[in-house]
Structure formats: C-alpha cells, structure tokens
Amino acid sequence: MIIVINGSQWGDEGKGKVVDLLADRFDIVARYQGGHNAGHSVYVGDKAFVLRLLPSGIIHEDTVCVLGNGMVIDPKAFFEEVDQMIAQGISINPGRLKVSSRAHLIMPYHRALDHTSEERLGNEKIGTTLRGIGPAYEDKAGRRGIRVSDALSPEVLRNRIERNLEDANRIIVTYGQPPLYADEIFEEISALAERMKPFVCETSHFYAEAKKQNKKILLEGAQATLLDVDHGTYPFVTSSNATAGGASVGSGIPPHHITGVLGIVRTYATRVGEGPFPTEMLEDEQETADLIRKRGNEFGSVTGRPRRCGWFDAVATRYAAELNGYDSIALTKIDVLDALDEIKVCVGYVVNGERVDTFPAVSSDLRQIQPVYESLEGWKEDTLGITEIDELPAKAKEYVEFLSKEIGVEIGLISTGPERDQTIIVKGSVMSSWFSGQ
Ligand code: IMP
C-alpha cells in the first residue's frame, strides 16, 4: 500500500494531524518536495511538536522517515529540527531517518537571494517564507545546484560554491546586502554534510526493496495543491510540485505503484503570503474572519503571521480533487465553525459577467472573480471531540454531505479537534480501509 496525502488548498489544512494518525499504520512516512518553507504543529497529549522539514511520522518511534530527492534541504535547519526532536524525547538515528543523496541543498546564498528577489518584485512580491526555497529550485533547474551527494565530496562542494557565489554575490551586493564568502560557506556546509553522511541513502532503491517486502508507505506532500508550481495560482506558488503527480518524481517510486491519494480539506479556506484568494473575507466580513482566525488558531506555526481567512471554495477544491485524483478526503477543523450563524460555500465563479466552472490559469482573472455563494445555516452547537458521525448536529452533517457532493469525493474522516482522538472515521469509506491497513 502506497498512499499520497496532500493539502487541497493553499496549505495549513491540518495535514499534520492526519499524517500523525495514519503514521501508526505505515512502515515508512516520507516527503517528496519542498523544504522547510513553513511549519505545522502536531499535538500529542500535552506536547506540541513543530515540524518543518521532517515528515510528521517522526513522532512514531517505529516509523522510518525519508526526505526524498525532490526536496531542497537546508542542512542547518535539518539539524536544528533533529536536535529539537531529540530534546523532546524522540529518538532519531540513521536507521529511522533517511535523506536522499539526490536531494538539493539550500545554501546560505539562496536565503539571501530569496530576500533580494522579493525586494525586486516590490508590490508584486510573492510573500515567500524567505527560506531560500525558490532560489534553490532555480539552481536545480539551471543545473548548477548542489546535491547532498555533491556536498560529501569536498572538491566538488568547493568548486560549486565558488562558481555559484560569484553570480549570487553580484545580485546580493546590488541590493545593498553584504557579500557572502566562499570559505565560510564551505566550512559551514562541509561540516554539516559530514554530520549528515550516516543519514544519506539511495532512497529510490530503498523504496524498491520496501515494496518487495510489502511495506506500507505514506508520501506526505508539503505546502499544497494551489501552491504547486505547475497547477497552482502561478506565479504566487512555491517552486515545486506539491500535487500527487510530484510524489512519484520526488521520491523515485514508479507512478503505478501508488495505490491511493488522500486529500486534506478544511471546512474553510486560508492563505498566507500574497496572491489571489477568491473567497477571502474582506472588510465587510472582518468580524467573521477574526472569529475563525482565533478559533482555528490561524497564525503561522513558525512565523506567527496571521493567515488570510475565507469561505470554503468548492470550485478550487473540485479542481484539486481532479488534479490529485483523490480517493477520499479528510475534512478538518469542523469545530471551528461551531460559533457561526451562517456558513457560506462558494459553488461557482463569475468573471466579467460570465459564469466559469473551471479554475482559471491566470492570476489576474482569479483576482476579478466574483464568487457565487450558497448559504447554509450554522449548527451553533459544540462538535469538539465528537467521534461518531451520527453524533454530529444535523446541520453539521448536512454541511459535510453538501461539501462531499460539491467536490465529488467521499469524506472519510472528519477532524473535530486538534487531538488524535478528536476524530470521526466514516465507516465503510475508502479512508477506513487505509486505517485498517487493507
Ligand atoms: P516559498 O515556498 O517560501 O517560496 O513561498 C511561496 C508561497 O508559498 C508563499 O505564498 C508562501 O506563503 C507559501 N507557502 C510556502 N510554504 C507554505 C506552507 O507550508 N503553508 C502555507 N503556505 C506556504
């Protein structure tokens, strides 16, 4: 069984909790793209774990975790997170954490270039996480990147740093920042690469062997569908393929070995950074947005920046379901809506007076969209911690059914709070078969 899981919107859908729940049932939990862009929290009892780079499966001691070839890894951030996990009592060793030799490294100059690139864009900036993700992928596509395996060879590492830094410094200095020095970068990265050596693995071969032994693999997408560099709200996207198709390329697992795709969908939408957001709650709905932000704790896990809040967008989610081929959906944060009198769902878009049923490719079209809403009555009852679908208030159940019909995919899991046991698994669903390991 090889399942891909990813977010259907712009990230922060609550994937961490679902991966954490499923991790017990899988032998391997792996990531296939992205880096330490943003972070998410997983709550277990009174402990909160903030994960940025490591798959959420790391909290389960029997799970092997893999960072795939499609990722960009900042070695400093990698060890900061590893050390933080160890300090929180998680055992981490090369037996249970593997890093692809083909993953690319985020270098200090990539971070600096992320800043200058945003500065250059001014009002059109992307609102990146400024971690150097985009510039690292640019070097990868430009065939000058430094992979984990390259960093293990001092000669290759030094040559690449010197060559790349010459170009990088030209831009960095133009934007009034101090130049970076090759010697310092070499010392820092070679020491970190040496520490990383025991974790380095030919991960595609590792997966092929795991498949022969019928191991169960969960491939965890980071960021989310609408931030995918090909299919998202370009250019306001991240620089990798977060969609399910990226899982094969980014891990080296043949596409036909993947057996299912699970989408994480939240009962409302949020977005961080810039870019179009058709169902965003604007000035006239600020009160509702504030309420949702507060109840849903919609602030960045690492940066603390408030997330833009909006209504559920069925057009965008349908698009995500088509792109990823979702077999089942986990619907998160239903309890956040308990306090609302009215809940709106965007069921269509109007652009320039015309109804459109598909998700537009052009960002400016997305900005001009007038969402067509259907309004549902709120249930105004507590759903926190409910574990059976029949115990949901009738109107909450109707809301779930309405969303499922609009998206065209079953909802197999409903999250009713941040804790592991605050969850409904819908009996007879595809999701329930994944939970029972079939
Ligand atoms: P980058 O990935 O840092 O280049 O940022 C590109 C865009 O993706 C920005 O709008 C970020 O706010 C957004 N983004 C990146 N990572 C995440 C994430 O994990 N959750 C939500 N948004 C993200």
Boltz pocket constraint, residues with backbone or C-beta under 6 A from the ligand:
constraints:
  - pocket:
      binder: B
      contacts: [[A, 10], [A, 11], [A, 12], [A, 37], [A, 38], [A, 39], [A, 126], [A, 127], [A, 128], [A, 129], [A, 130], [A, 131], [A, 133], [A, 134], [A, 222], [A, 223], [A, 227], [A, 236], [A, 237], [A, 238], [A, 239], [A, 272], [A, 273], [A, 274], [A, 275]]
      max_distance: 6.0
